[in-house]
Amino acid sequence: MALFTKGALTKKGQALVSKCETRGTGIKITKVRTGSGVHKTVTSEALEKVTELIQKEQEFGISDLTMVPGNESVAVITVVINNRGLKHLYYLNELGVYAEDPDDGEILYCILVSDDNAIYIPPDNESGGLSTITERIYLEVTNADKTTIVTEGALVSASDFLALRQIVDAITKSMTGGTDGQILTKDGSDNYACSWKDINTVTRPREQFPEQGRTDAIYIDSASSEIYIWKANASGVYEYFKLPLGAEASATLQKQITANTNSISDLLKRVASLEARFNDMIIRVPVSSWKSSTSDGVTVFTNEIAVNGMTENFDGTVFPYILSTGASAVVKEMEAIGLYFSKGITDSAQGKIVLTCYKKCPKVDFGIQLQGAATA
């Protein structure tokens, strides 16, 4: 279901685009704000005149910036809307993207609005649970290559984090292995896969290089540490070509390789520390699985759902997740979620989670999201 039904580049945003086109500069996207204000007139003309949100609620950094292939005047920004530190529920009726104007300072660059009270952001619960919505916004810019974003305070979505983890794993796997006399080569342009290739190395003074070299070998002058390869020149005649990599440059390259290795190691540590934080799972709670019993004169409903890898010690948070897409189905699901989260509790057990609801239970399927880790 689309969060927003109408949007516009504001007059100030349009002026900034013209200004940057004239000066040949890019646009700096600074942040996103969300609000609960209701826009009674939502025509494009009316939204273009807006200079600020009606009722500001939260502020977020930009998580990512990408370009639309073949269209340098369109950029796509990603913002992860979340309820961290939110004290009260509010309806997400408006969203503003802000940019830095070199003359006027920060301005409302574009605005998106939704139907009245269609989506709400729940308050942060006492256990620190995080509810998120990932929104990707297409923006008109002067040049996507020159467009910049401010990422301070931004979150990364679970799907983007998983993609990063897969890339890091692929690179790490490729760099592991190899033996003396091998070099690491990229296997193709469509992925991050590399492999180690055998290569012959000949080390001797330059004057002792064989008269006929080999194209699958490198030749190192032991007197100067200069490197040569055997290849055809422009006339098709084979000869030794010296690579522009002397002893000093070789030492510099080795330092860079070491620095890159350390950077990858640091990245792996950061990925590991963040992994549990962004480890989440969406679960459907079927209405047909509720079972009733009586305890102390109170009707108790339970629903046991199998979860692969779950343990009795779940270090995480449970919060609502809308599964439905149609408007009427969403309304019914929101009612079911509201009933459960007001009258129910969630416990973890070996291989399952157990939902308990008192007096009443939901009348339709609804979704919950588990965020955290199951620990031994």
VOBA-1610 file (N, C-alpha, C; in pm, whole numbers, padded with zeros to 5 digits, always signed):
BEGIN
Met+00085-00118+00000Met+00000+00000+00000Met+00088+00124+00000Ala+00064+00218-00089Ala+00143+00340-00098Ala+00118+00427+00025Leu+00226+00480+00084Leu+00211+00565+00201Leu+00154+00701+00165Phe+00196+00753+00049Phe+00158+00889+00012Phe+00087+00888-00125Thr-00013+00972-00135Thr-00096+00973-00255Thr-00073+01095-00344Lys-00003+01196-00292Lys+00020+01318-00370Lys+00152+01380-00328Gly+00221+01443-00423Gly+00346+01508-00391Gly+00379+01618-00490Ala+00472+01705-00452Ala+00509+01814-00541Ala+00646+01868-00504Leu+00720+01914-00605Leu+00842+01991-00583Leu+00798+02133-00551Thr+00838+02185-00434Thr+00789+02316-00393Thr+00846+02428-00480Lys+00786+02546-00468Lys+00837+02663-00543Lys+00982+02691-00507Lys+01013+02680-00377Lys+01152+02702-00336Lys+01243+02592-00392Gly+01190+02470-00398Gly+01267+02361-00458Gly+01292+02384-00605Gln+01190+02431-00677Gln+01204+02462-00819Gln+01307+02572-00841Ala+01304+02673-00753Ala+01402+02782-00764Ala+01544+02731-00741Leu+01559+02636-00647Leu+01691+02580-00619Leu+01742+02499-00738Val+01654+02423-00803Val+01692+02348-00922Val+01745+02443-01030Ser+01671+02552-01057Ser+01714+02649-01157Ser+01847+02713-01118Lys+01861+02744-00992Lys+01983+02809-00943Lys+02104+02717-00961Cys+02087+02589-00926Cys+02198+02494-00937Cys+02232+02463-01083Glu+02129+02460-01169Glu+02155+02439-01311Glu+02238+02553-01368Thr+02207+02676-01327Thr+02281+02792-01375Thr+02425+02789-01327Arg+02446+02748-01202Arg+02579+02750-01143Arg+02657+02621-01168Gly+02590+02519-01224Gly+02656+02393-01250Gly+02690+02314-01126Thr+02610+02331-01020Thr+02635+02261-00894Thr+02527+02157-00868Gly+02553+02072-00771Gly+02454+01972-00732Gly+02371+02019-00615Ile+02269+01941-00581Ile+02178+01973-00471Ile+02216+01890-00349Lys+02221+01954-00233Lys+02252+01886-00107Lys+02122+01860-00031Ile+02082+01731-00025Ile+01963+01692+00049Ile+02003+01674+00195Thr+01938+01745+00286Thr+01983+01749+00425Thr+01910+01653+00518Lys+01778+01639+00503Lys+01703+01556+00598Lys+01561+01536+00550Val+01488+01456+00625Val+01345+01433+00602Val+01271+01456+00733Arg+01158+01525+00724Arg+01071+01541+00841Arg+00936+01477+00813Thr+00876+01418+00915Thr+00741+01366+00903Thr+00647+01449+00990Gly+00520+01450+00954Gly+00424+01530+01028Gly+00285+01469+01028Ser+00202+01521+01115Ser+00064+01473+01128Ser-00038+01572+01076Gly+00009+01684+01019Gly-00083+01785+00969Gly-00166+01736+00852Val-00290+01778+00847Val-00382+01738+00740Val-00392+01851+00638His-00361+01818+00512His-00367+01916+00404His-00505+01906+00338Lys-00586+02006+00356Lys-00722+02003+00304Lys-00724+02014+00152Thr-00630+02092+00095Thr-00620+02107-00050Thr-00491+02039-00095Val-00504+01933-00176Val-00386+01854-00212Val-00360+01856-00362Thr-00399+01962-00430Thr-00363+01975-00570Thr-00214+02005-00580Ser-00155+01977-00696Ser-00013+02004-00715Ser+00018+02152-00697Glu-00073+02238-00747Glu-00051+02382-00736Glu-00048+02427-00590Ala-00138+02370-00509Ala-00142+02408-00368Ala-00018+02358-00294Leu+00025+02234-00323Leu+00140+02178-00254Leu+00269+02250-00291Glu+00279+02301-00414Glu+00399+02372-00456Glu+00424+02497-00371Lys+00318+02555-00317Lys+00330+02679-00239Lys+00365+02655-00094Val+00363+02529-00050Val+00391+02499+00091Val+00538+02524+00122Thr+00566+02587+00235Thr+00704+02616+00275Thr+00745+02542+00401Glu+00649+02478+00470Glu+00681+02401+00590Glu+00566+02306+00620Leu+00597+02197+00691Leu+00493+02103+00731Leu+00396+02171+00828Ile+00271+02125+00828Ile+00171+02183+00917Ile+00199+02147+01062Gln+00227+02020+01089Gln+00252+01975+01226Gln+00370+01879+01226Lys+00490+01930+01251Lys+00610+01848+01249Lys+00611+01753+01369Glu+00653+01625+01342Glu+00657+01525+01448Glu+00797+01467+01467Gln+00863+01426+01357Gln+00993+01361+01370Gln+01087+01409+01258Glu+01217+01381+01278Glu+01320+01420+01180Glu+01416+01304+01161Phe+01456+01278+01034Phe+01540+01164+01002Phe+01650+01202+00904Gly+01765+01134+00915Gly+01871+01148+00817Gly+01840+01063+00694Ile+01915+01083+00588Ile+01897+01007+00464Ile+01988+00885+00467Ser+01932+00765+00443Ser+02009+00642+00453Ser+02087+00610+00325Asp+02035+00652+00208Asp+02099+00610+00084Asp+02059+00705-00029Leu+02144+00714-00129Leu+02118+00793-00250Leu+02160+00710-00369Thr+02070+00689-00464Thr+02102+00617-00587Thr+02054+00697-00706Met+02102+00660-00824Met+02063+00728-00946Met+01974+00638-01030Val+01886+00698-01107Val+01803+00624-01200Val+01883+00606-01329Pro+01912+00482-01370Pro+01993+00459-01491Pro+01934+00531-01613Gly+02020+00605-01682Gly+01977+00672-01803Gly+01907+00804-01781Asn+01892+00847-01656Asn+01823+00974-01628Asn+01900+01048-01519Glu+01991+01136-01560Glu+02076+01205-01463Glu+02004+01314-01386Ser+01878+01344-01421Ser+01804+01448-01350Ser+01713+01392-01242Val+01721+01262-01216Val+01638+01199-01113Val+01727+01120-01018Ala+01709+01145-00888Ala+01780+01069-00785Ala+01676+01003-00694Val+01715+00892-00633Val+01626+00820-00542Val+01693+00820-00404Ile+01623+00877-00305Ile+01675+00874-00168Ile+01595+00773-00087Thr+01660+00714+00013Thr+01595+00618+00102Thr+01599+00673+00243Val+01484+00673+00308Val+01475+00715+00448Val+01405+00604+00526Val+01460+00571+00642Val+01399+00471+00730Val+01327+00544+00842Ile+01196+00551+00831Ile+01113+00615+00933Ile+01099+00518+01050Asn+01124+00565+01172Asn+01116+00475+01288Asn+01059+00549+01408Asn+01026+00473+01511Asn+00962+00532+01629Asn+01056+00543+01749Arg+01186+00547+01722Arg+01283+00555+01832Arg+01261+00684+01912Gly+01236+00668+02043Gly+01218+00781+02132Gly+01084+00851+02118Leu+00994+00798+02036Leu+00864+00863+02014Leu+00776+00840+02136Lys+00720+00947+02191Lys+00641+00938+02314Lys+00492+00918+02288His+00447+00950+02170His+00303+00941+02143His+00279+00892+02001Leu+00164+00832+01979Leu+00122+00788+01845Leu+00084+00910+01761Tyr+00119+00906+01632Tyr+00069+01010+01542Tyr+00044+00950+01404Tyr-00042+01016+01329Tyr-00075+00971+01194Tyr+00019+01036+01093Leu+00075+00953+01007Leu+00173+01000+00908Leu+00099+01058+00788Asn+00067+01187+00795Asn-00010+01252+00690Asn+00075+01337+00596Glu+00199+01367+00634Glu+00283+01455+00550Glu+00429+01420+00572Leu+00508+01436+00465Leu+00653+01413+00470Leu+00721+01519+00386Gly+00823+01580+00442Gly+00897+01684+00371Gly+01043+01647+00353Val+01096+01671+00234Val+01238+01653+00206Val+01302+01791+00202Tyr+01410+01809+00275Tyr+01472+01940+00288Tyr+01608+01942+00217Ala+01644+02061+00169Ala+01770+02077+00096Ala+01835+02208+00137Glu+01965+02220+00108Glu+02041+02339+00143Glu+02046+02433+00024Asp+01987+02551+00040Asp+01994+02655-00062Asp+02114+02744-00031Pro+02205+02765-00127Pro+02326+02843-00098Pro+02297+02987-00057Asp+02180+03038-00090Asp+02145+03177-00057Asp+02045+03187+00058Asp+01950+03093+00064Asp+01840+03104+00162Asp+01852+03006+00278Gly+01956+02923+00281Gly+01967+02825+00387Gly+01881+02703+00360Glu+01843+02633+00464Glu+01765+02510+00447Glu+01621+02543+00408Ile+01571+02470+00306Ile+01436+02493+00256Ile+01361+02361+00246Leu+01227+02370+00243Leu+01144+02253+00212Leu+01152+02231+00062Tyr+01220+02123+00021Tyr+01246+02098-00121Tyr+01127+02033-00191Cys+01071+01932-00129Cys+00951+01870-00184Cys+00865+01819-00070Ile+00737+01795-00098Ile+00644+01750+00004Ile+00557+01638-00050Leu+00531+01539+00035Leu+00440+01428+00004Leu+00330+01426+00109Val+00208+01399+00067Val+00096+01392+00161Val+00018+01264+00138Ser-00055+01219+00242Ser-00135+01097+00234Ser-00279+01129+00266Asp-00364+01029+00247Asp-00503+01044+00289Asp-00507+01065+00440Asp-00610+01133+00487Asp-00620+01167+00628Asp-00614+01042+00717Asn-00514+01039+00810Asn-00505+00936+00913Asn-00506+00794+00856Ala-00437+00772+00744Ala-00434+00638+00683Ala-00330+00548+00748Ile-00214+00604+00787Ile-00105+00527+00846Ile-00062+00595+00976Tyr-00039+00516+01081Tyr+00007+00575+01205Tyr+00144+00521+01244Ile+00218+00602+01321Ile+00346+00562+01377Ile+00325+00540+01525Pro+00347+00416+01575Pro+00322+00388+01717Pro+00432+00446+01805Pro+00404+00470+01932Pro+00509+00518+02022Pro+00610+00409+02052Asp+00728+00450+02091Asp+00833+00357+02133Asp+00790+00292+02263Asn+00793+00157+02270Asn+00750+00092+02394Asn+00863+00091+02496Glu+00833+00048+02616Glu+00929+00058+02726Glu+01050-00030+02706Ser+01038-00139+02630Ser+01153-00228+02611Ser+01243-00184+02498Gly+01216-00069+02438Gly+01305-00016+02335Gly+01283-00074+02198Gly+01165-00130+02170Gly+01137-00188+02039Gly+01138-00084+01930Leu+01178-00123+01810Leu+01190-00029+01699Leu+01097-00071+01586Ser+01003+00017+01553Ser+00914-00005+01440Ser+00961+00083+01326Thr+00977+00027+01205Thr+01036+00102+01095Thr+00951+00094+00969Ile+00960+00197+00888Ile+00902+00201+00754Ile+01011+00253+00661Thr+01045+00176+00559Thr+01147+00219+00462Thr+01077+00282+00342Glu+01107+00409+00316Glu+01042+00482+00207Glu+01149+00529+00107Arg+01127+00498-00021Arg+01216+00544-00128Arg+01145+00654-00205Ile+01212+00767-00222Ile+01151+00887-00278Ile+01228+00930-00403Tyr+01156+00946-00514Tyr+01217+00992-00638Tyr+01217+01145-00638Leu+01334+01205-00666Leu+01348+01350-00661Leu+01401+01404-00793Glu+01348+01517-00834Glu+01405+01589-00948Glu+01526+01666-00899Val+01640+01649-00966Val+01764+01716-00927Val+01830+01773-01053Thr+01936+01850-01031Thr+02007+01906-01147Thr+02099+01803-01210Asn+02166+01727-01127Asn+02259+01624-01174Asn+02276+01523-01062Ala+02228+01401-01086Ala+02232+01298-00981Ala+02374+01270-00936Asp+02473+01281-01028Asp+02612+01255-00992Asp+02663+01356-00889Lys+02610+01479-00893Lys+02657+01584-00803Lys+02566+01600-00681Thr+02456+01529-00677Thr+02365+01538-00563Thr+02427+01471-00442Thr+02419+01536-00326Thr+02475+01481-00203Thr+02366+01469-00098Ile+02394+01387+00005Ile+02299+01368+00114Ile+02372+01380+00247Val+02296+01408+00351Val+02347+01408+00488Val+02296+01281+00555Thr+02388+01193+00597Thr+02350+01062+00652Thr+02351+01058+00804Glu+02390+01166+00870Glu+02401+01165+01016Glu+02267+01130+01080Gly+02268+01030+01168Gly+02147+00990+01238Gly+02058+00895+01161Ala+02097+00857+01039Ala+02010+00772+00957Ala+02026+00626+00995Leu+01919+00548+00974Leu+01922+00403+00993Leu+01931+00336+00857Val+01973+00210+00857Val+01973+00130+00735Val+01862+00027+00749Ser+01792-00001+00640Ser+01686-00100+00644Ser+01745-00240+00651Ala+01667-00335+00701Ala+01716-00473+00714Ala+01755-00532+00580Ser+01676-00504+00475Ser+01706-00560+00343Ser+01835-00502+00287Asp+01857-00372+00305Asp+01982-00311+00257Asp+02101-00365+00336Phe+02082-00385+00466Phe+02189-00438+00548Phe+02226-00580+00505Leu+02124-00662+00473Leu+02149-00798+00428Leu+02227-00797+00297Ala+02192-00706+00205Ala+02264-00697+00078Ala+02411-00661+00101Leu+02436-00569+00194Leu+02574-00532+00227Leu+02649-00651+00285Arg+02581-00725+00372Arg+02644-00842+00433Arg+02683-00944+00327Gln+02598-00964+00228Gln+02627-01061+00122Gln+02747-01017+00039Ile+02759-00887+00013Ile+02874-00836-00062Ile+03003-00857+00018Val+02998-00821+00147Val+03117-00838+00231Val+03157-00985+00238Asp+03059-01074+00252Asp+03090-01218+00257Asp+03156-01265+00128Ala+03103-01215+00012Ala+03159-01256-00117Ala+03303-01210-00132Ile+03330-01084-00091Ile+03466-01031-00102Ile+03561-01106-00009Thr+03514-01129+00114Thr+03598-01200+00212Thr+03630-01340+00165Lys+03529-01409+00110Lys+03550-01544+00060Lys+03652-01545-00053Ser+03644-01447-00142Ser+03737-01441-00255Ser+03880-01415-00210Met+03896-01334-00107Met+04031-01295-00064Met+04097-01403+00022Thr+04017-01500+00067Thr+04072-01607+00150Thr+04132-01716+00062Gly+04253-01754+00089Gly+04317-01860+00011Gly+04434-01807-00068Gly+04466-01877-00175Gly+04581-01839-00257Gly+04711-01893-00199Thr+04806-01912-00286Thr+04938-01962-00246Thr+05045-01874-00309Asp+05169-01897-00269Asp+05279-01822-00329Asp+05280-01842-00480Gly+05298-01735-00553Gly+05302-01745-00698Gly+05167-01727-00763Gln+05060-01697-00685Gln+04928-01674-00740Gln+04889-01527-00724Ile+04799-01483-00812Ile+04745-01348-00801Ile+04593-01357-00797Leu+04528-01258-00735Leu+04383-01253-00723Leu+04326-01177-00842Thr+04236-01242-00918Thr+04177-01178-01035Thr+04024-01181-01025Lys+03959-01078-01081Lys+03814-01072-01081Lys+03759-01162-01190Asp+03652-01238-01156Asp+03598-01334-01251Asp+03504-01272-01353Gly+03444-01158-01323Gly+03350-01095-01416Gly+03311-00958-01367Ser+03230-00890-01447Ser+03190-00753-01413Ser+03055-00746-01343Asp+02983-00860-01332Asp+02847-00857-01280Asp+02837-00894-01132Asn+02948-00934-01070Asn+02942-00971-00930Asn+03076-00942-00865Tyr+03088-00983-00739Tyr+03209-00955-00664Tyr+03299-01078-00652Ala+03275-01179-00734Ala+03351-01303-00725Ala+03491-01285-00786Cys+03590-01335-00714Cys+03729-01334-00761Cys+03787-01473-00737Ser+03898-01500-00801Ser+03964-01629-00778Ser+04114-01611-00795Trp+04188-01704-00736Trp+04333-01701-00742Trp+04380-01774-00868Lys+04471-01710-00941Lys+04525-01768-01064Lys+04676-01793-01049Asp+04719-01905-01106Asp+04863-01935-01104Asp+04937-01841-01199Ile+05049-01794-01156Ile+05131-01709-01242Ile+05279-01741-01214Asn+05355-01746-01320Asn+05498-01775-01308Asn+05574-01645-01282Thr+05665-01650-01187Thr+05744-01533-01153Thr+05893-01566-01176Val+05959-01482-01253Val+06102-01499-01280Val+06176-01381-01219Thr+06268-01407-01127Thr+06342-01302-01060Thr+06491-01320-01089Arg+06548-01223-01161Arg+06690-01225-01195Arg+06728-01088-01250Pro+06854-01060-01266Pro+06892-00931-01325Pro+06833-00916-01466Arg+06804-00793-01506Arg+06738-00767-01634Arg+06814-00828-01751Glu+06945-00822-01749Glu+07023-00872-01862Glu+07018-01024-01873Gln+06968-01092-01769Gln+06960-01238-01773Gln+06818-01288-01805Phe+06725-01196-01838Phe+06592-01242-01878Phe+06604-01327-02003Pro+06521-01433-02015Pro+06529-01516-02137Pro+06497-01435-02261Glu+06561-01472-02370Glu+06538-01398-02495Glu+06393-01406-02538Gln+06329-01522-02517Gln+06189-01542-02550Gln+06110-01551-02419Gly+06029-01448-02387Gly+05952-01449-02263Gly+05822-01527-02274Arg+05746-01533-02166Arg+05616-01601-02163Arg+05508-01501-02124Thr+05394-01511-02189Thr+05285-01416-02163Thr+05213-01443-02030Asp+05234-01562-01971Asp+05168-01596-01844Asp+05264-01579-01726Ala+05368-01497-01742Ala+05465-01478-01635Ala+05495-01330-01615Ile+05546-01299-01497Ile+05598-01164-01473Ile+05746-01179-01443Tyr+05822-01075-01479Tyr+05967-01079-01467Tyr+06012-00963-01378Ile+06086-00997-01274Ile+06130-00896-01177Ile+06281-00882-01186Asp+06323-00758-01209Asp+06466-00729-01213Asp+06516-00726-01069Ser+06597-00824-01030Ser+06643-00833-00892Ser+06733-00717-00853Ala+06790-00649-00951Ala+06880-00537-00920Ala+06803-00410-00887Ser+06684-00390-00950Ser+06611-00264-00931Ser+06470-00282-00877Ser+06423-00408-00868Ser+06285-00441-00825Ser+06181-00392-00926Glu+06224-00358-01046Glu+06128-00319-01149Glu+06064-00444-01210Ile+05937-00430-01251Ile+05859-00544-01299Ile+05835-00531-01448Tyr+05846-00646-01520Tyr+05828-00649-01665Tyr+05727-00758-01701Ile+05660-00740-01814Ile+05576-00845-01871Ile+05614-00862-02018Trp+05585-00978-02073Trp+05616-01010-02212Trp+05487-00997-02292Lys+05481-00901-02383Lys+05359-00879-02461Lys+05393-00817-02595Ala+05293-00818-02684Ala+05313-00763-02818Ala+05301-00612-02815Asn+05387-00546-02893Asn+05378-00400-02904Asn+05278-00363-03013Ala+05269-00234-03046Ala+05171-00188-03145Ala+05193-00250-03282Ser+05315-00295-03310Ser+05345-00356-03440Ser+05328-00507-03438Gly+05284-00562-03322Gly+05265-00706-03313Gly+05390-00782-03278Val+05499-00712-03248Val+05624-00776-03211Val+05632-00789-03059Tyr+05662-00909-03009Tyr+05670-00931-02864Tyr+05801-00879-02807Glu+05790-00816-02690Glu+05907-00765-02620Glu+05873-00743-02473Tyr+05974-00712-02392Tyr+05952-00686-02250Tyr+05903-00542-02229Phe+05795-00528-02155Phe+05743-00397-02119Phe+05757-00378-01969Lys+05817-00266-01930Lys+05833-00239-01787Lys+05705-00177-01733Leu+05656-00232-01623Leu+05538-00175-01557Leu+05580-00057-01472Pro+05497+00046-01463Pro+05532+00166-01385Pro+05519+00141-01235Leu+05601+00048-01183Leu+05592+00014-01042Leu+05731-00022-00992Gly+05802+00079-00945Gly+05935+00056-00892Gly+05930+00011-00747Ala+06046+00008-00684Ala+06055-00042-00547Ala+05975+00046-00450Glu+05984+00179-00466Glu+05913+00271-00376Glu+05761+00257-00395Ala+05718+00249-00522Ala+05575+00234-00550Ala+05524+00099-00500Ser+05610-00004-00512Ser+05572-00136-00464Ser+05547-00135-00314Ala+05633-00064-00240Ala+05615-00054-00094Ala+05487+00021-00061Thr+05460+00127-00137Thr+05337+00204-00117Thr+05214+00118-00143Leu+05221+00037-00250Leu+05109-00052-00283Leu+05086-00153-00171Gln+05196-00207-00116Gln+05182-00305-00009Gln+05116-00242+00114Lys+05153-00115+00143Lys+05090-00046+00255Lys+04940-00028+00232Gln+04903+00003+00106Gln+04763+00021+00073Gln+04686-00110+00085Ile+04750-00221+00040Ile+04686-00352+00053Ile+04660-00384+00200Thr+04761-00353+00285Thr+04745-00378+00428Thr+04632-00293+00486Ala+04628-00165+00445Ala+04523-00076+00493Ala+04385-00124+00450Asn+04374-00171+00325Asn+04246-00222+00277Asn+04204-00347+00354Thr+04301-00433+00383Thr+04270-00554+00459Thr+04219-00518+00598Asn+04284-00419+00661Asn+04238-00375+00793Asn+04100-00313+00786Ser+04073-00238+00678Ser+03942-00176+00662Ser+03833-00282+00650Ile+03861-00387+00573Ile+03764-00496+00557Ile+03743-00565+00691Ser+03850-00583+00768Ser+03839-00645+00899Ser+03752-00561+00991Asp+03773-00428+00989Asp+03691-00338+01070Asp+03546-00343+01027Leu+03524-00350+00893Leu+03387-00356+00842Leu+03318-00483+00888Leu+03391-00594+00888Leu+03333-00721+00934Leu+03293-00712+01081Lys+03376-00646+01162Lys+03342-00630+01303Lys+03216-00546+01318Arg+03205-00439+01239Arg+03087-00353+01246Arg+02963-00429+01200Val+02979-00508+01093Val+02866-00588+01044Val+02819-00685+01151Ala+02915-00750+01219Ala+02879-00846+01322Ala+02807-00779+01437Ser+02853-00659+01477Ser+02789-00590+01589Ser+02651-00538+01554Leu+02629-00507+01425Leu+02499-00455+01383Leu+02400-00565+01347Glu+02451-00686+01322Glu+02367-00792+01267Glu+02250-00825+01359Ala+02277-00838+01489Ala+02169-00872+01582Ala+02066-00761+01589Arg+02112-00637+01578Arg+02021-00523+01588Arg+01922-00520+01473Phe+01965-00566+01356Phe+01878-00559+01238Phe+01826-00696+01197Asn+01841-00794+01284Asn+01789-00926+01254Asn+01640-00929+01285Asp+01556-00933+01183Asp+01413-00930+01209Asp+01341-01037+01128Met+01220-01069+01172Met+01141-01174+01109Met+00995-01135+01112Ile+00928-01147+00996Ile+00786-01118+00985Ile+00708-01248+01000Ile+00606-01248+01085Ile+00529-01369+01113Ile+00380-01339+01099Arg+00309-01428+01032Arg+00163-01418+01023Arg+00101-01492+01142Val+00006-01427+01208Val-00066-01489+01319Val-00203-01531+01266Pro-00225-01661+01240Pro-00352-01704+01181Pro-00465-01705+01283Val-00580-01656+01239Val-00696-01650+01329Val-00744-01790+01365Ser-00721-01889+01277Ser-00772-02024+01299Ser-00696-02100+01407Ser-00581-02045+01452Ser-00497-02120+01545Ser-00518-02083+01692Trp-00609-01989+01720Trp-00632-01950+01860Trp-00707-02062+01932Lys-00660-02098+02052Lys-00726-02197+02136Lys-00764-02131+02268Ser-00885-02165+02318Ser-00934-02099+02439Ser-00933-02194+02557Ser-00914-02136+02676Ser-00922-02207+02802Ser-00966-02107+02908Thr-00985-02154+03030Thr-01030-02066+03138Thr-00932-02072+03254Ser-00896-01958+03308Ser-00805-01950+03421Ser-00856-01844+03518Asp-00884-01883+03641Asp-00937-01790+03742Asp-01061-01718+03693Gly-01145-01790+03619Gly-01268-01731+03570Gly-01252-01640+03450Val-01129-01633+03396Val-01102-01546+03280Val-01075-01634+03159Thr-01136-01601+03046Thr-01110-01673+02923Thr-00972-01634+02869Val-00890-01737+02844Val-00753-01713+02796Val-00739-01778+02658Phe-00692-01701+02561Phe-00671-01750+02425Phe-00519-01762+02400Thr-00477-01874+02343Thr-00335-01892+02311Thr-00319-01930+02164Asn-00204-01892+02109Asn-00174-01919+01968Asn-00025-01952+01959Glu+00009-02078+01928Glu+00148-02120+01918Glu+00190-02125+01772Ile+00301-02057+01741Ile+00347-02047+01602Ile+00491-02097+01595Ala+00517-02192+01506Ala+00651-02248+01491Ala+00745-02145+01429Val+00862-02130+01490Val+00964-02037+01440Val+01097-02110+01441Asn+01154-02132+01325Asn+01279-02205+01312Asn+01392-02131+01382Gly+01462-02202+01472Gly+01576-02143+01541Gly+01542-02069+01668Met+01413-02055+01702Met+01375-01982+01822Met+01415-02062+01946Thr+01460-01992+02050Thr+01494-02054+02177Thr+01408-01994+02286Glu+01424-02045+02408Glu+01347-01991+02519Glu+01395-01852+02559Asn+01516-01819+02518Asn+01572-01688+02553Asn+01576-01600+02430Phe+01470-01523+02407Phe+01464-01433+02292Phe+01497-01292+02338Asp+01611-01242+02292Asp+01656-01108+02329Asp+01614-01011+02219Gly+01493-00964+02228Gly+01443-00876+02122Gly+01309-00816+02156Thr+01242-00767+02053Thr+01117-00694+02069Thr+01015-00742+01969Val+00890-00736+02008Val+00779-00771+01920Val+00697-00645+01895Phe+00671-00614+01767Phe+00587-00499+01738Phe+00501-00526+01616Pro+00397-00445+01592Pro+00300-00475+01486Pro+00359-00462+01346Tyr+00299-00539+01253Tyr+00340-00532+01113Tyr+00216-00559+01026Ile+00184-00465+00938Ile+00066-00478+00852Ile+00099-00570+00734Leu+00020-00677+00717Leu+00037-00771+00607Leu-00055-00741+00490Ser-00169-00684+00519Ser-00272-00663+00417Ser-00235-00549+00323Thr-00303-00546+00207Thr-00279-00440+00110Thr-00404-00357+00082Gly-00519-00420+00071Gly-00642-00345+00046Gly-00683-00263+00166Ala-00749-00150+00142Ala-00783-00056+00250Ala-00872-00121+00356Ser-00979-00191+00314Ser-01070-00251+00412Ser-01000-00360+00492Ala-00914-00438+00425Ala-00840-00543+00495Ala-00741-00484+00594Val-00679-00372+00557Val-00584-00306+00647Val-00655-00258+00773Val-00776-00202+00756Val-00851-00153+00872Val-00881-00267+00968Lys-00927-00381+00914Lys-00958-00496+00999Lys-00832-00549+01069Glu-00721-00551+00994Glu-00598-00600+01053Glu-00548-00506+01163Met-00564-00376+01142Met-00523-00279+01244Met-00606-00297+01371Glu-00736-00328+01355Glu-00820-00354+01471Glu-00772-00479+01546Ala-00735-00585+01469Ala-00684-00707+01533Ala-00553-00680+01606Ile-00465-00604+01543Ile-00337-00569+01605Ile-00359-00488+01732Gly-00452-00391+01724Gly-00481-00309+01842Gly-00534-00392+01957Leu-00619-00491+01927Leu-00672-00578+02031Leu-00561-00661+02095Tyr-00477-00721+02011Tyr-00372-00807+02067Tyr-00271-00728+02150Phe-00225-00614+02099Phe-00122-00541+02170Phe-00176-00468+02293Ser-00308-00464+02309Ser-00365-00407+02431Ser-00402-00516+02532Lys-00426-00638+02485Lys-00472-00744+02574Lys-00386-00870+02568Gly-00273-00866+02501Gly-00194-00987+02483Gly-00048-00972+02521Ile+00020-01087+02534Ile+00163-01093+02561Ile+00224-01200+02470Thr+00355-01188+02446Thr+00427-01283+02361Thr+00542-01344+02440Asp+00550-01478+02438Asp+00660-01549+02503Asp+00732-01635+02400Ser+00862-01660+02425Ser+00939-01747+02337Ser+00955-01883+02402Ala+00964-01985+02318Ala+00987-02122+02364Ala+01073-02191+02259Gln+01115-02312+02288Gln+01202-02383+02195Gln+01127-02412+02065Gly+01174-02349+01956Gly+01116-02373+01825Gly+00983-02306+01799Lys+00941-02214+01886Lys+00811-02150+01864Lys+00799-02025+01949Ile+00697-01945+01917Ile+00656-01836+02004Ile+00513-01864+02047Val+00477-01818+02165Val+00345-01842+02221Val+00278-01707+02247Leu+00166-01682+02179Leu+00090-01559+02197Leu-00027-01588+02291Thr-00046-01503+02388Thr-00155-01518+02484Thr-00238-01390+02485Cys-00371-01407+02478Cys-00462-01292+02477Cys-00574-01319+02578Tyr-00609-01220+02656Tyr-00706-01237+02762Tyr-00842-01176+02726Lys-00947-01250+02761Lys-01087-01209+02743Lys-01131-01214+02597Lys-01056-01154+02506Lys-01090-01151+02364Lys-00967-01188+02282Cys-00991-01235+02159Cys-00879-01260+02068Cys-00912-01200+01932Pro-00811-01171+01848Pro-00834-01111+01717Pro-00923-01198+01628Lys-00998-01134+01539Lys-01094-01203+01452Lys-01041-01224+01310Val-00924-01170+01278Val-00864-01190+01146Val-00715-01215+01164Asp-00650-01265+01058Asp-00505-01280+01060Asp-00440-01142+01074Phe-00326-01137+01143Phe-00250-01012+01148Phe-00102-01045+01155Gly-00020-00944+01136Gly+00124-00966+01133Gly+00193-00907+01254Ile+00303-00973+01294Ile+00392-00919+01396Ile+00534-00930+01343Gln+00621-00847+01396Gln+00761-00851+01356Gln+00846-00874+01480Leu+00933-00974+01473Leu+01028-01003+01578Leu+01161-00940+01541Gln+01214-00861+01632Gln+01342-00795+01603Gln+01438-00821+01719Gly+01550-00884+01690Gly+01645-00919+01792Gly+01710-01051+01759Ala+01741-01131+01859Ala+01809-01257+01836Ala+01764-01361+01937Ala+01754-01486+01892Ala+01727-01599+01982Ala+01860-01652+02031Thr+01880-01652+02163Thr+02009-01691+02218Thr+01998-01820+02296Ala+02107-01891+02304Ala+02110-02019+02376Ala+02102-01996+02526
//
